[in-house]
Amino acid sequence: SQQGEEDPQALSIQEGENATMNCSYKTSINNLQWYRQNSGRGLVHLILIRSNEREKHSGRLRVTLDTSKKSSSLLITASRAADTASYFCATETKTSGSRLTFGEGTQLTVNP
Amino acid sequence: DGGITQSPKYLFRKEGQNVTLSCEQNLNHDAMYWYRQDPGQGLRLIYYSQIVNDFQKGDIAEGYSVSREKKESFPLTVTSAQKNPTAFYLCASRKTGVYEQYFGPGTRLTVT
C-alpha cells in the first residue's frame, strides 16, 4: 500500500532558487522523515518531524507538517547544483513499529 | 569507519539461480532492513529484523529469504521463485530508540 505520495515527481530549477517538495500520507503517523538519494547510491537521512511538531529547520532545509491535511513539505532554500538528487518522504505510523513506508520520491535537478 | 557495507555493488545471475546479497554493519544497531527499489520508484520493504534470530516479512517478501544469526549481518537470498528479481537492493539499520535509518550503498542485481 502507498502511504506516502509525493509531488511533483520531477522539479527543475536554477541555482539559487528555492525548491519545494510535497508529501501526502493516508494514516496517522508517529513521525515523518525526509531522505535524499544521489543517483545509484544509498539514502541519507535529512530531517525528521514528529507528529506533534509543525515546523522544523536544519541548515537550508525547512520541513512543515500538517496532520489535519496529512501532508508535509520540504523546502530547500538557495539551492545548489550539489542538491541535485531524489528526495523521499517516509512515514512511521502508530501501528508500524520500526517500519518506514516510503513515497515514490521527487527528482530535483538544480541547473548551474 | 563505522557504517553499513553491501557487497557486491553489481551482481549478475542467470534466471533460475538463487543469489545471496550481503549486508554488514558495525554500528551496533539492533534493527536491520532490506528494501527493493525499481527504476523511478520508492523503496519497498522486503524483510526486517529487530533482534538477532528474529525477522518479519515486509510488504513484498515472496521469493526472498533472510537470516539473522549475528547482530552485524543480515544476508538476503533472492530465490528462483522471485518473478522479477532485477532491481536495486538496499540494506538499512537503525539503533533502538532512534528513528532514522542508515543505508548501505546498495547492490544492483541483474537477472537474465
Interface residues (C-beta under 8 A of the other chain):
Chain A: S1 G4 N31 Q33 Y35 G40 R41 G42 L43 V44 H45 L48 F88 A90 E92 G97 S98 R99 L100 T101 F102 G103 E104 G105 Q107
Chain B: I4 A31 Y33 Y35 G40 Q41 G42 L43 R44 L45 Y48 Q50 G58 D59 F88 L90 A92 R94 Y99 E100 Q101 Y102 F103 G104 P105 G106 R108
